[in-house]
């Protein structure tokens, strides 16, 4: 029965004192009542924890935990380990969900018997709505045997399956990250979703947006700190290189798919190099040392394999980091920034 489905909403929180009440309220005001809200405060240095504690006292659906700072993925892992729900829903502490989001997702889960439901987000205040998964179809359910042609290509050619915050997934399919991955600072959602989409047997795509992504100028994805961006570059390579392993697991390790994956990895590296190049102008960095570190990261057999197989870069001619992709193709590492 519908009311028997318990949903665990997982919310990692770090220094979000200005936004977290709004995020929590969007859960507490849900039209569906059988849920728990698990908040993991990730070493916040502002009043985030105090705000959550005050709200927890007034509502027993909130479960509140505190841990030393370790990043959003580690905090989510802790939240999942405390969860009791049949399904998991992920919400960042500066975003919101639509009032009927959980009710709609539970209805779809029961009707489709899906392990995973994938919905869309809209950006606020830009009023941008994520592209549709399938044009002119509100709800599309896909079984495992069709993932190779209808699901996995989303990973190879674009970014539509990157974020974890538009997943509604059975708890048993969420794999808690191992010690090597739980401190990832970049592409951590993608790593988790690669595992989820590999292991589920049925997924439903929903055309309407249920998640409100509210942009912040100080978001970790917008950092201009060179040291953090260099860590992002290392984590980016670590996560994106795993695509080759998933191609083998999915039975899609042919020449064309390797070319798509390689080009996507190259574009991601180029984007980070562009951001590092821009950020270094704002800091008193030792440029020689920075270039040497970048050379050490890029000048190896793994990256050379990516470069040699990135045959689709013409599709990125309008990409803001296209010139960096060209430098990578030319293996011009010494002059990349």
Secondary structure, 3 states (H helix, E strand, C coil): CHHHCCEEEEEEECCCCCCHHHHHHHHHCCCCCCEEEEEEEECCCCCHHHHHHHHHHHCCCEEEEEECCCCHHHHHHHHHHHCCCCEEEECCCCCEECCCHHHHHHHHHHHHCCCEEEEEEEEECCCEECCCCCCCCCEEEEEHHHHHHHCHHHHHHCCCCCCCCCEEEEHHHCCCCCCCCCCCCCCHHHHHHHHHHHHCCEEEEEEEEEEEEECCCCCHHHCCCHHHHHHHHHHHHHHHHCHHHHHHHHCCCCHHHHHHHHHHHHHHHHHHHHHHHHHHCCCCCCHHHHHHHHHHHHCCHHHHHHHHHCCCHHHHCCCCCHHHHHHHHCCCHHHCC
